[in-house]
Structure formats: structure tokens, C-alpha cells
Amino acid sequence: MLKIRNLDAGYGKLRVLKNISLHVKPGEIVTMIGANGAGKTTLLHTVIGLIKPMQGEITFLGRSCDRATVGAIVASGCALVPEGRQVFAPMTVEENLLLGGYVLQKEQGRAAVLRQLAHQYELFPILRERRRQLAGTLSGGEQQMLAMGRALMSTPRLVMMDEPSTGLAPLIVRDIFAIIRRLREEGNTVLLIEQNAKAALGIADRGYVLEVGKVIVQGSAADLLANADVQRAYLGRE
Ligand code: ATP
């Protein structure tokens, strides 16, 4: 579904990602773990078209997308749930969700958007309850659900999530990860970026470890959980 080959990317002359290769197959949850500043967000921003690669190739659903615009990449079925949620605080929950359906509305009309809205309310019942509430008044966990629902409104084939657990209480993190697992059960494909390696590897099929812009280990989630170096650096075990 997503294939990245020998990718270098960064800001101006600063090369943050160095020779990254990775792939995500349909129906998988793949996680990219790594410390603060390793380049995880830069990777997602490059895939979605916010940053242009310096070198390398990105193909999504068999088509090269490393020169495409963000709009074209989203329209082709790739969605991003950004770090820090970035919901539109002065707008209601429902208005935020409808904004996520913008591309769908253009392509398939209002009825498709309303079907998607109903589906998101089924997946996140709390959003239905709060649909007339301003997004800025939601709790952190609810805002994360809203950010996820907004991304899902575009009926993406691949959902990329940037650190959904940041700043949330452990119980809420558990709920968020349960929802990610459910998304996969419904046939979605997920690329999950996390600092919370334990939780991410707990639901992922495969994972990559990113250190200062390079993939240093990759493998099945079970192999990474059992890897002594990964345990020492990321799982808080000696
Ligand atoms: P975090 O968990 O903090 O988001 P991350 O792994 O996602 O970490 P990135 O945000 O991708 O890391 O940042 C990787 C490197 O790129 C860091 O050294 C950061 O300082 C640098 N960087 C990020 N954004 C910019 C920018 N807009 N301009 C210049 N450098 C940047």
C-alpha cells in the first residue's frame, strides 16, 4: 500500500531523515517508534506531501506521490491524524468532522458525507453526545477521538497517526489503542508513530525503530518486544 525507498528529507539544508526504507501492507498496523526528535513527524509530513523529499521514492497504492500536493495525496486515500490533535477549537465537534469530509463531499456528495458522519458517531459514541459542543472544551482523550474521526471522514485507505497517546492518562491511552485495533478489524490500514513503544508494539503487526533519522531495527512486533536493545532503550527494562 505504502512503499518508501531510500528517502532523505528535512528542512532547508537540514537532512533529518536519512535513507529510510519502509513499507505498509493492506490491513496491517505498522508502528514507527523512536525518541523525541528522531524524525517521526518529519516522516509523516513527507508522506502526506507537506515536505518534499530530497531524495528517494514514495509510492502509495502503486502510484508515485513524492511530488504530489497534500490535497492530491489525501484525495488518493491517505489521511493524517496530526500530533497534538489540532482540532479547530472554536468550532463544534460536528463542524470539525464535516471539515474532514470536504474531499469526500467534492467527490461523492453530501449523502456520502452524512453516511460517514453516522459511522464516526458509531465508532466514537462520545462524539455524538458532544456534537454541538465546541471542540476546544473537550478533554484531551475526546479531542484525540475527534482528530481520528475527522481523518476517517475522508474514508482513507491508510490512516497515519502521530503520537495519539501523548499527554493522555493511561486509561484513556488504553481506549485510544482499543479503537486503533478496531479500525484494523474494520479493514483499515494504520501507520502509527509513537513514543509509547510498549503500547504501540502491543497492537502492531510490525515495527521500525527510528534513531536520529535512520531505521536501526525492524521486524515483527513480537521480535521487537523481545529484542534486548529495544527493551533497554524503549521499553524501560534492563
Ligand atoms: P517529536 O516526538 O518531538 O515530534 P519526532 O521524532 O517526531 O519527535 P521531528 O519532529 O520529526 O521528530 O523532528 C526531527 C528533527 O527535525 C528535530 O531535530 C527537529 O528539531 C527538526 N525539525 C522539526 N521541524 C522542523 C522545522 N520546521 N524546521 C527545522 N527543523 C525542524
Boltz pocket constraint, residues with backbone or C-beta under 6 A from the ligand:
constraints:
  - pocket:
      binder: B
      contacts: [[A, 11], [A, 14], [A, 16], [A, 34], [A, 35], [A, 36], [A, 37], [A, 38], [A, 39], [A, 40], [A, 41], [A, 42], [A, 43], [A, 83], [A, 195]]
      max_distance: 6.0
